[in-house]
Amino acid sequence: MAENKRFLWLHGSLILLTLVLAMGSLCLGQYRLSIGDVVTQLLPSDNAGGIASQIVWSVRLPRVVMALLAGGALGLCGATLQGVFQNPLVDPHIIGVTSGSAFGGTLAILLGLSPLLMMSSTFGFGLAALVLVYAIAALQGRESTLVLILSGIILSGFFSALVSLMQYLADTEETLPNIVFWLLGSFATANWHKVLILAIPVMLAAAILLKLRWRINLLALDEKDARALGVSVKPLRRAVLVCCALLVAAQVAVSGSIAWVGLVIPHLARLLVGPDHRRLLPVAFWLGGSFMIVVDDLARTFIQAEIPIGIITVLLGAPVFTFLLVRSNRRRRT
């Protein structure tokens, strides 16, 4: 009972922290706004309107919502995959979807496709990568976690090579810089249309994963033990991986490839609530969303020119992950 109360308190605190960070983020930018100005624009008021209203509703709010959804999706996906594959070093890249989506996006940029077709290509190739992962596993005649991981690594390498080929073929004056900037991740082009494209698959996949989170605990066991407890391992694992593929493909489609979030955030969430996925998944979602809002604030305010999101996530994620590894090793020794 006490543990449930502690979780509810922590979960509520994380949601509140995310809202506070989101409000603070709406104030930041080249055109500074006070908290009072932001609240005035968000609530129905006679003083609402003008430049401040356009900045809040058309520029900053969709960007903050997109950052929240993208970070939450990566945190949730990373925590789920680490449980399914029984490996704390697994992240969303391991199933090949990130690389597949990256190829779809770079191909669309190279061909000069419209933003809608670009997002469709990114999303489609991401899901196609997961299908190919299962096809490679089927060719080997078994579908164990190890086979799926190896298949994902094969596909990631293959699509990464194709991305490099697209960069090699791109025009160095205009197309190549666009590809490089997109691959590093950014929320600079955020709008309500992209928010909707991201929100629908994220809400759908997140709802399914949260509904199945107690079963994901069983997937973290040995396959024989899970079957003994009455769990159909393969259908459940396929459903979970499809949900994770939806999350990653949707995120990459609207904001490019963003590394380390799906690896580091689940470890931080595990420190707060432990390995039980009933508590871990919602905490990982809100922690990922909060982290991404902060990262986006740094990206657009640290210097005059905007820094790609992927650079900041690596610069912050690498030392945090190193600290977690050192801390884990010290605990094992004691």
LOLO-291699 format. One record per residue (C-alpha): residue in three letters; x, y, z. Coordinates in steps of 0.02 Angstrom, whole numbers, plus 50000, padded with zeros to 5 digits. Layout:
<nodes>
code = ALA c1 = X c2 = Y c3 = Z
...
</nodes>
This chain:
<nodes>
code = MET c1 = 50000 c2 = 50000 c3 = 50000
code = ALA c1 = 50139 c2 = 50120 c3 = 50047
code = GLU c1 = 50229 c2 = 50077 c3 = 49885
code = ASN c1 = 50073 c2 = 50115 c3 = 49783
code = LYS c1 = 50054 c2 = 50283 c3 = 49870
code = ARG c1 = 50237 c2 = 50322 c3 = 49836
code = PHE c1 = 50214 c2 = 50279 c3 = 49651
code = LEU c1 = 50057 c2 = 50385 c3 = 49636
code = TRP c1 = 50145 c2 = 50531 c3 = 49719
code = LEU c1 = 50297 c2 = 50511 c3 = 49605
code = HIS c1 = 50189 c2 = 50491 c3 = 49449
code = GLY c1 = 50089 c2 = 50646 c3 = 49493
code = SER c1 = 50248 c2 = 50743 c3 = 49529
code = LEU c1 = 50320 c2 = 50697 c3 = 49359
code = ILE c1 = 50161 c2 = 50752 c3 = 49269
code = LEU c1 = 50165 c2 = 50916 c3 = 49365
code = LEU c1 = 50350 c2 = 50939 c3 = 49326
code = THR c1 = 50314 c2 = 50911 c3 = 49141
code = LEU c1 = 50176 c2 = 51043 c3 = 49143
code = VAL c1 = 50289 c2 = 51167 c3 = 49234
code = LEU c1 = 50430 c2 = 51138 c3 = 49109
code = ALA c1 = 50306 c2 = 51158 c3 = 48966
code = MET c1 = 50244 c2 = 51324 c3 = 49036
code = GLY c1 = 50423 c2 = 51383 c3 = 49060
code = SER c1 = 50466 c2 = 51330 c3 = 48883
code = LEU c1 = 50325 c2 = 51437 c3 = 48814
code = CYS c1 = 50409 c2 = 51588 c3 = 48891
code = LEU c1 = 50580 c2 = 51556 c3 = 48813
code = GLY c1 = 50637 c2 = 51614 c3 = 48642
code = GLN c1 = 50696 c2 = 51768 c3 = 48548
code = TYR c1 = 50531 c2 = 51853 c3 = 48592
code = ARG c1 = 50524 c2 = 51835 c3 = 48781
code = LEU c1 = 50357 c2 = 51814 c3 = 48868
code = SER c1 = 50317 c2 = 51814 c3 = 49052
code = ILE c1 = 50217 c2 = 51677 c3 = 49137
code = GLY c1 = 50073 c2 = 51800 c3 = 49149
code = ASP c1 = 50078 c2 = 51833 c3 = 48962
code = VAL c1 = 50076 c2 = 51646 c3 = 48924
code = VAL c1 = 49931 c2 = 51612 c3 = 49043
code = THR c1 = 49835 c2 = 51758 c3 = 48966
code = GLN c1 = 49856 c2 = 51685 c3 = 48792
code = LEU c1 = 49811 c2 = 51508 c3 = 48845
code = LEU c1 = 49653 c2 = 51556 c3 = 48939
code = PRO c1 = 49502 c2 = 51643 c3 = 48862
code = SER c1 = 49531 c2 = 51827 c3 = 48895
code = ASP c1 = 49496 c2 = 51999 c3 = 48823
code = ASN c1 = 49685 c2 = 52032 c3 = 48823
code = ALA c1 = 49723 c2 = 51878 c3 = 48715
code = GLY c1 = 49778 c2 = 51904 c3 = 48535
code = GLY c1 = 49912 c2 = 51995 c3 = 48436
code = ILE c1 = 50093 c2 = 51941 c3 = 48415
code = ALA c1 = 50100 c2 = 51851 c3 = 48582
code = SER c1 = 49952 c2 = 51742 c3 = 48534
code = GLN c1 = 50032 c2 = 51693 c3 = 48368
code = ILE c1 = 50197 c2 = 51652 c3 = 48454
code = VAL c1 = 50114 c2 = 51544 c3 = 48587
code = TRP c1 = 49984 c2 = 51454 c3 = 48481
code = SER c1 = 50071 c2 = 51441 c3 = 48312
code = VAL c1 = 50256 c2 = 51425 c3 = 48357
code = ARG c1 = 50294 c2 = 51372 c3 = 48535
code = LEU c1 = 50146 c2 = 51268 c3 = 48593
code = PRO c1 = 50151 c2 = 51144 c3 = 48447
code = ARG c1 = 50339 c2 = 51131 c3 = 48471
code = VAL c1 = 50323 c2 = 51095 c3 = 48657
code = VAL c1 = 50185 c2 = 50966 c3 = 48629
code = MET c1 = 50289 c2 = 50882 c3 = 48493
code = ALA c1 = 50442 c2 = 50876 c3 = 48606
code = LEU c1 = 50337 c2 = 50802 c3 = 48747
code = LEU c1 = 50262 c2 = 50667 c3 = 48634
code = ALA c1 = 50428 c2 = 50625 c3 = 48550
code = GLY c1 = 50524 c2 = 50611 c3 = 48713
code = GLY c1 = 50384 c2 = 50513 c3 = 48795
code = ALA c1 = 50374 c2 = 50395 c3 = 48647
code = LEU c1 = 50562 c2 = 50360 c3 = 48649
code = GLY c1 = 50565 c2 = 50336 c3 = 48839
code = LEU c1 = 50416 c2 = 50219 c3 = 48834
code = CYS c1 = 50485 c2 = 50122 c3 = 48685
code = GLY c1 = 50658 c2 = 50103 c3 = 48764
code = ALA c1 = 50588 c2 = 50041 c3 = 48930
code = THR c1 = 50476 c2 = 49916 c3 = 48840
code = LEU c1 = 50613 c2 = 49848 c3 = 48727
code = GLN c1 = 50736 c2 = 49828 c3 = 48869
code = GLY c1 = 50607 c2 = 49721 c3 = 48958
code = VAL c1 = 50557 c2 = 49619 c3 = 48805
code = PHE c1 = 50737 c2 = 49582 c3 = 48754
code = GLN c1 = 50794 c2 = 49561 c3 = 48935
code = ASN c1 = 50941 c2 = 49677 c3 = 48900
code = PRO c1 = 50970 c2 = 49849 c3 = 48980
code = LEU c1 = 51078 c2 = 49904 c3 = 48832
code = VAL c1 = 50937 c2 = 49889 c3 = 48705
code = ASP c1 = 50863 c2 = 50048 c3 = 48634
code = PRO c1 = 50740 c2 = 50088 c3 = 48492
code = HIS c1 = 50879 c2 = 50075 c3 = 48363
code = ILE c1 = 50897 c2 = 49888 c3 = 48396
code = ILE c1 = 50741 c2 = 49836 c3 = 48300
code = GLY c1 = 50799 c2 = 49926 c3 = 48142
code = VAL c1 = 50650 c2 = 50044 c3 = 48135
code = THR c1 = 50752 c2 = 50202 c3 = 48167
code = SER c1 = 50872 c2 = 50165 c3 = 48025
code = GLY c1 = 50730 c2 = 50116 c3 = 47909
code = SER c1 = 50638 c2 = 50278 c3 = 47947
code = ALA c1 = 50799 c2 = 50378 c3 = 47925
code = PHE c1 = 50821 c2 = 50302 c3 = 47752
code = GLY c1 = 50641 c2 = 50343 c3 = 47706
code = GLY c1 = 50666 c2 = 50524 c3 = 47758
code = THR c1 = 50833 c2 = 50547 c3 = 47670
code = LEU c1 = 50763 c2 = 50468 c3 = 47511
code = ALA c1 = 50616 c2 = 50589 c3 = 47515
code = ILE c1 = 50731 c2 = 50739 c3 = 47540
code = LEU c1 = 50843 c2 = 50681 c3 = 47397
code = LEU c1 = 50694 c2 = 50662 c3 = 47281
code = GLY c1 = 50623 c2 = 50831 c3 = 47335
code = LEU c1 = 50456 c2 = 50759 c3 = 47394
code = SER c1 = 50327 c2 = 50863 c3 = 47485
code = PRO c1 = 50326 c2 = 50864 c3 = 47677
code = LEU c1 = 50173 c2 = 50750 c3 = 47681
code = LEU c1 = 50253 c2 = 50623 c3 = 47562
code = MET c1 = 50415 c2 = 50636 c3 = 47660
code = MET c1 = 50328 c2 = 50591 c3 = 47822
code = SER c1 = 50235 c2 = 50450 c3 = 47734
code = SER c1 = 50399 c2 = 50382 c3 = 47665
code = THR c1 = 50483 c2 = 50394 c3 = 47835
code = PHE c1 = 50340 c2 = 50307 c3 = 47923
code = GLY c1 = 50320 c2 = 50174 c3 = 47788
code = PHE c1 = 50504 c2 = 50125 c3 = 47781
code = GLY c1 = 50510 c2 = 50118 c3 = 47971
code = LEU c1 = 50370 c2 = 49991 c3 = 47978
code = ALA c1 = 50444 c2 = 49898 c3 = 47828
code = ALA c1 = 50605 c2 = 49878 c3 = 47927
code = LEU c1 = 50511 c2 = 49785 c3 = 48064
code = VAL c1 = 50430 c2 = 49671 c3 = 47934
code = LEU c1 = 50603 c2 = 49632 c3 = 47864
code = VAL c1 = 50667 c2 = 49594 c3 = 48039
code = TYR c1 = 50532 c2 = 49462 c3 = 48057
code = ALA c1 = 50566 c2 = 49399 c3 = 47880
code = ILE c1 = 50749 c2 = 49371 c3 = 47923
code = ALA c1 = 50699 c2 = 49284 c3 = 48084
code = ALA c1 = 50577 c2 = 49173 c3 = 47986
code = LEU c1 = 50716 c2 = 49124 c3 = 47865
code = GLN c1 = 50815 c2 = 49061 c3 = 48015
code = GLY c1 = 50666 c2 = 48956 c3 = 48070
code = ARG c1 = 50648 c2 = 49030 c3 = 48244
code = GLU c1 = 50592 c2 = 49189 c3 = 48329
code = SER c1 = 50692 c2 = 49204 c3 = 48489
code = THR c1 = 50744 c2 = 49371 c3 = 48564
code = LEU c1 = 50924 c2 = 49342 c3 = 48511
code = VAL c1 = 50874 c2 = 49309 c3 = 48329
code = LEU c1 = 50766 c2 = 49467 c3 = 48327
code = ILE c1 = 50908 c2 = 49572 c3 = 48399
code = LEU c1 = 51031 c2 = 49505 c3 = 48270
code = SER c1 = 50905 c2 = 49533 c3 = 48130
code = GLY c1 = 50879 c2 = 49711 c3 = 48191
code = ILE c1 = 51068 c2 = 49743 c3 = 48192
code = ILE c1 = 51081 c2 = 49675 c3 = 48014
code = LEU c1 = 50940 c2 = 49788 c3 = 47954
code = SER c1 = 51009 c2 = 49940 c3 = 48048
code = GLY c1 = 51177 c2 = 49918 c3 = 47963
code = PHE c1 = 51095 c2 = 49895 c3 = 47792
code = PHE c1 = 50984 c2 = 50049 c3 = 47805
code = SER c1 = 51127 c2 = 50152 c3 = 47879
code = ALA c1 = 51229 c2 = 50110 c3 = 47723
code = LEU c1 = 51083 c2 = 50165 c3 = 47614
code = VAL c1 = 51072 c2 = 50329 c3 = 47711
code = SER c1 = 51258 c2 = 50356 c3 = 47679
code = LEU c1 = 51228 c2 = 50321 c3 = 47495
code = MET c1 = 51089 c2 = 50452 c3 = 47490
code = GLN c1 = 51208 c2 = 50578 c3 = 47570
code = TYR c1 = 51342 c2 = 50536 c3 = 47442
code = LEU c1 = 51220 c2 = 50562 c3 = 47298
code = ALA c1 = 51147 c2 = 50723 c3 = 47369
code = ASP c1 = 51187 c2 = 50896 c3 = 47305
code = THR c1 = 51319 c2 = 50967 c3 = 47423
code = GLU c1 = 51254 c2 = 51145 c3 = 47411
code = GLU c1 = 51075 c2 = 51122 c3 = 47472
code = THR c1 = 51012 c2 = 50943 c3 = 47485
code = LEU c1 = 51155 c2 = 50870 c3 = 47587
code = PRO c1 = 51145 c2 = 51003 c3 = 47726
code = ASN c1 = 50956 c2 = 50973 c3 = 47735
code = ILE c1 = 50983 c2 = 50786 c3 = 47753
code = VAL c1 = 51118 c2 = 50806 c3 = 47886
code = PHE c1 = 51015 c2 = 50931 c3 = 47988
code = TRP c1 = 50860 c2 = 50819 c3 = 47978
code = LEU c1 = 50957 c2 = 50664 c3 = 48030
code = LEU c1 = 51020 c2 = 50754 c3 = 48186
code = GLY c1 = 50841 c2 = 50789 c3 = 48241
code = SER c1 = 50747 c2 = 50952 c3 = 48264
code = PHE c1 = 50577 c2 = 51021 c3 = 48315
code = ALA c1 = 50605 c2 = 51182 c3 = 48217
code = THR c1 = 50471 c2 = 51139 c3 = 48088
code = ALA c1 = 50339 c2 = 51095 c3 = 48219
code = ASN c1 = 50159 c2 = 51136 c3 = 48178
code = TRP c1 = 49988 c2 = 51069 c3 = 48228
code = HIS c1 = 49980 c2 = 50957 c3 = 48074
code = LYS c1 = 50141 c2 = 50868 c3 = 48126
code = VAL c1 = 50082 c2 = 50860 c3 = 48307
code = LEU c1 = 49926 c2 = 50768 c3 = 48248
code = ILE c1 = 50029 c2 = 50648 c3 = 48141
code = LEU c1 = 50136 c2 = 50610 c3 = 48294
code = ALA c1 = 49997 c2 = 50610 c3 = 48424
code = ILE c1 = 49883 c2 = 50480 c3 = 48343
code = PRO c1 = 50008 c2 = 50335 c3 = 48333
code = VAL c1 = 50090 c2 = 50383 c3 = 48499
code = MET c1 = 49924 c2 = 50386 c3 = 48593
code = LEU c1 = 49868 c2 = 50224 c3 = 48511
code = ALA c1 = 50031 c2 = 50129 c3 = 48540
code = ALA c1 = 50055 c2 = 50201 c3 = 48715
code = ALA c1 = 49878 c2 = 50151 c3 = 48766
code = ILE c1 = 49908 c2 = 49972 c3 = 48707
code = LEU c1 = 50078 c2 = 49958 c3 = 48793
code = LEU c1 = 50011 c2 = 50030 c3 = 48956
code = LYS c1 = 49866 c2 = 49907 c3 = 48946
code = LEU c1 = 49989 c2 = 49763 c3 = 48921
code = ARG c1 = 50120 c2 = 49823 c3 = 49045
code = TRP c1 = 50089 c2 = 49683 c3 = 49171
code = ARG c1 = 50110 c2 = 49555 c3 = 49031
code = ILE c1 = 50275 c2 = 49638 c3 = 48980
code = ASN c1 = 50337 c2 = 49588 c3 = 49153
code = LEU c1 = 50309 c2 = 49408 c3 = 49099
code = LEU c1 = 50399 c2 = 49435 c3 = 48934
code = ALA c1 = 50551 c2 = 49488 c3 = 49036
code = LEU c1 = 50556 c2 = 49310 c3 = 49105
code = ASP c1 = 50626 c2 = 49160 c3 = 49015
code = GLU c1 = 50512 c2 = 49102 c3 = 48872
code = LYS c1 = 50478 c2 = 48934 c3 = 48954
code = ASP c1 = 50428 c2 = 49018 c3 = 49117
code = ALA c1 = 50315 c2 = 49140 c3 = 49025
code = ARG c1 = 50229 c2 = 48998 c3 = 48933
code = ALA c1 = 50206 c2 = 48904 c3 = 49096
code = LEU c1 = 50112 c2 = 49056 c3 = 49163
code = GLY c1 = 49992 c2 = 49046 c3 = 49016
code = VAL c1 = 50065 c2 = 49185 c3 = 48907
code = SER c1 = 50069 c2 = 49166 c3 = 48717
code = VAL c1 = 50245 c2 = 49234 c3 = 48699
code = LYS c1 = 50260 c2 = 49257 c3 = 48510
code = PRO c1 = 50093 c2 = 49349 c3 = 48478
code = LEU c1 = 50121 c2 = 49459 c3 = 48630
code = ARG c1 = 50300 c2 = 49501 c3 = 48581
code = ARG c1 = 50244 c2 = 49540 c3 = 48403
code = ALA c1 = 50107 c2 = 49657 c3 = 48465
code = VAL c1 = 50230 c2 = 49746 c3 = 48580
code = LEU c1 = 50360 c2 = 49765 c3 = 48441
code = VAL c1 = 50230 c2 = 49833 c3 = 48320
code = CYS c1 = 50181 c2 = 49964 c3 = 48451
code = CYS c1 = 50364 c2 = 50010 c3 = 48476
code = ALA c1 = 50388 c2 = 50022 c3 = 48287
code = LEU c1 = 50238 c2 = 50141 c3 = 48277
code = LEU c1 = 50312 c2 = 50251 c3 = 48414
code = VAL c1 = 50485 c2 = 50261 c3 = 48335
code = ALA c1 = 50426 c2 = 50281 c3 = 48155
code = ALA c1 = 50306 c2 = 50421 c3 = 48204
code = GLN c1 = 50442 c2 = 50512 c3 = 48303
code = VAL c1 = 50571 c2 = 50500 c3 = 48164
code = ALA c1 = 50442 c2 = 50553 c3 = 48034
code = VAL c1 = 50409 c2 = 50721 c3 = 48115
code = SER c1 = 50574 c2 = 50764 c3 = 48201
code = GLY c1 = 50715 c2 = 50658 c3 = 48129
code = SER c1 = 50825 c2 = 50532 c3 = 48215
code = ILE c1 = 50858 c2 = 50567 c3 = 48400
code = ALA c1 = 50980 c2 = 50453 c3 = 48490
code = TRP c1 = 51012 c2 = 50404 c3 = 48673
code = VAL c1 = 50842 c2 = 50455 c3 = 48743
code = GLY c1 = 50772 c2 = 50278 c3 = 48726
code = LEU c1 = 50927 c2 = 50208 c3 = 48809
code = VAL c1 = 50957 c2 = 50327 c3 = 48955
code = ILE c1 = 50780 c2 = 50374 c3 = 49010
code = PRO c1 = 50725 c2 = 50194 c3 = 49053
code = HIS c1 = 50878 c2 = 50178 c3 = 49166
code = LEU c1 = 50833 c2 = 50338 c3 = 49258
code = ALA c1 = 50652 c2 = 50280 c3 = 49273
code = ARG c1 = 50711 c2 = 50112 c3 = 49340
code = LEU c1 = 50809 c2 = 50203 c3 = 49476
code = LEU c1 = 50650 c2 = 50290 c3 = 49531
code = VAL c1 = 50523 c2 = 50147 c3 = 49527
code = GLY c1 = 50618 c2 = 49985 c3 = 49498
code = PRO c1 = 50598 c2 = 49856 c3 = 49357
code = ASP c1 = 50410 c2 = 49826 c3 = 49373
code = HIS c1 = 50339 c2 = 49880 c3 = 49204
code = ARG c1 = 50171 c2 = 49925 c3 = 49280
code = ARG c1 = 50260 c2 = 50074 c3 = 49359
code = LEU c1 = 50410 c2 = 50089 c3 = 49244
code = LEU c1 = 50318 c2 = 50125 c3 = 49081
code = PRO c1 = 50215 c2 = 50276 c3 = 49135
code = VAL c1 = 50363 c2 = 50350 c3 = 49229
code = ALA c1 = 50476 c2 = 50325 c3 = 49076
code = PHE c1 = 50348 c2 = 50414 c3 = 48967
code = TRP c1 = 50337 c2 = 50571 c3 = 49075
code = LEU c1 = 50522 c2 = 50571 c3 = 49113
code = GLY c1 = 50562 c2 = 50560 c3 = 48927
code = GLY c1 = 50440 c2 = 50700 c3 = 48888
code = SER c1 = 50513 c2 = 50814 c3 = 49022
code = PHE c1 = 50690 c2 = 50777 c3 = 48965
code = MET c1 = 50649 c2 = 50817 c3 = 48783
code = ILE c1 = 50567 c2 = 50982 c3 = 48828
code = VAL c1 = 50725 c2 = 51034 c3 = 48921
code = VAL c1 = 50835 c2 = 50976 c3 = 48776
code = ASP c1 = 50730 c2 = 51075 c3 = 48651
code = ASP c1 = 50742 c2 = 51231 c3 = 48760
code = LEU c1 = 50931 c2 = 51214 c3 = 48760
code = ALA c1 = 50932 c2 = 51185 c3 = 48572
code = ARG c1 = 50842 c2 = 51347 c3 = 48532
code = THR c1 = 50909 c2 = 51463 c3 = 48668
code = PHE c1 = 51089 c2 = 51409 c3 = 48705
code = ILE c1 = 51159 c2 = 51503 c3 = 48555
code = GLN c1 = 51080 c2 = 51613 c3 = 48422
code = ALA c1 = 51079 c2 = 51476 c3 = 48290
code = GLU c1 = 50976 c2 = 51322 c3 = 48333
code = ILE c1 = 51074 c2 = 51167 c3 = 48385
code = PRO c1 = 51011 c2 = 50999 c3 = 48320
code = ILE c1 = 50923 c2 = 50898 c3 = 48455
code = GLY c1 = 51028 c2 = 50741 c3 = 48423
code = ILE c1 = 51190 c2 = 50830 c3 = 48470
code = ILE c1 = 51122 c2 = 50885 c3 = 48639
code = THR c1 = 51046 c2 = 50716 c3 = 48681
code = VAL c1 = 51215 c2 = 50632 c3 = 48651
code = LEU c1 = 51310 c2 = 50765 c3 = 48750
code = LEU c1 = 51190 c2 = 50746 c3 = 48897
code = GLY c1 = 51153 c2 = 50561 c3 = 48878
code = ALA c1 = 51332 c2 = 50495 c3 = 48869
code = PRO c1 = 51390 c2 = 50564 c3 = 49038
code = VAL c1 = 51225 c2 = 50517 c3 = 49122
code = PHE c1 = 51237 c2 = 50340 c3 = 49057
code = THR c1 = 51420 c2 = 50330 c3 = 49111
code = PHE c1 = 51368 c2 = 50384 c3 = 49286
code = LEU c1 = 51231 c2 = 50251 c3 = 49290
code = LEU c1 = 51354 c2 = 50116 c3 = 49236
code = VAL c1 = 51482 c2 = 50165 c3 = 49368
code = ARG c1 = 51346 c2 = 50173 c3 = 49500
code = SER c1 = 51280 c2 = 50002 c3 = 49450
code = ASN c1 = 51454 c2 = 49923 c3 = 49457
code = ARG c1 = 51486 c2 = 49996 c3 = 49629
code = ARG c1 = 51321 c2 = 49925 c3 = 49693
code = ARG c1 = 51367 c2 = 49752 c3 = 49630
code = ARG c1 = 51535 c2 = 49756 c3 = 49718
code = THR c1 = 51460 c2 = 49808 c3 = 49886
</nodes>
